[in-house]
Amino acid sequence: MNTKTFTINSEDVGNRIDRFLSNVESLELTRSAIQNLMDKGEVSVNGKVISKNYKLRLNDVITLNVPEPEILNVVAENIPLNIVYEDEYLLVVDKPKGMVVHPAPSNYSGTLVNALMYHCKDSLSGINGVIRPGIVHRIDKNTSGLLIVAKTDMAHIGLAQQIKEHSFTREYEAIVLGRFKQLTGTVNAPIGRHPVDRKKMCVTEKNSKEAITHYEVLEQFEKHSHIKCILETGRTHQIRVHMAYVGHSVLGDDVYGKPYKNLDGQCLHAKKIGFIHPITKKYLEFDSSLPEYFQKALKSVGNNWHY
């Protein structure tokens, strides 16, 4: 069992305990999963087991016992990888659109982790456990581009620290809906789990974390814009949520915008990544060419075509 504790501050007073816990992003637990743990007596407040509709009070201390995740036998698979850099400590992969990063209930094979286990054998950091070996950060299934993988725990810790300190360079390019009045800008809006749909994130002040995205318009078309986004923070779905929040959802984003025929998922590419090598201390930077699907979409919107 993993035991986690939370102390309630004024902004969460009056919230139902099951709703509060389901909105804690780091737990990655649905409301029904929280309620199931409560039924088993794994949730207490100030040392006492309470009901699912308990409403939180100031300075309540919640104790949650989370069962250890089921250990799955993740199978190594001979899947081709586009590796742009590799040494004995880490590697940088250019992930194609459509590839899931790590196994999950709906995807136990064909993921980046399956491919990495075949390529690296036993040389992957174990900090994130058997499901996410070597994975320091991730990008969405339908986002293409650069991703760093740690081979050793020491490299993993060093890279994770840079992400935490916001000293990691991460530049994305995207095609979004609409034209911008200002060609550069910053979206500074906290992001947290959606209160109703746990598969989505949203801009919210409640149970959220600071999220900052800087953007620059590279080219504008009649109904679309080609932009560059620089992440200062790295929240789940950050660019997609922020662009939708300011009225410029990413083209093809069927979660925060709307789906488009002929484009499977959002038009978003992790183009540049830069970091200080955690062992050699040298600064490394890599740039990925825009993939074919992105170039095709650019050409299409440039001809005033839309899906």
Buried (B, 14 or more C-beta within 10 A) or exposed (E): EEEBEBEBEEEBEEBBBBBBBBBBBEBEBEBEBBBEBBEEEBBBBEEEEBEBEBBBEEEBEBBBBBEEEEEEEBEBBEBEBEEBBBEEBBBBBBBBBEBBBBBEEEBBEBBBBBBBBBBBEEBBBBBBEBBBBBBBBBBBBBBBBBBBBBBBEEBBBBBBEBBEEEEBBBBBBBBBBBEBEEEEBEBEBBBBBBBEEBEBBBBBEBBBBEBBBBBBBBEBBEEBBBBBBBBBBBBBBBBBBBBBBBEBBBBBBBBBBEEBEEBBBBBBBBBBBBBBBBBEEEEBEBEBEBBEBBEEBBEBBEEEBEE
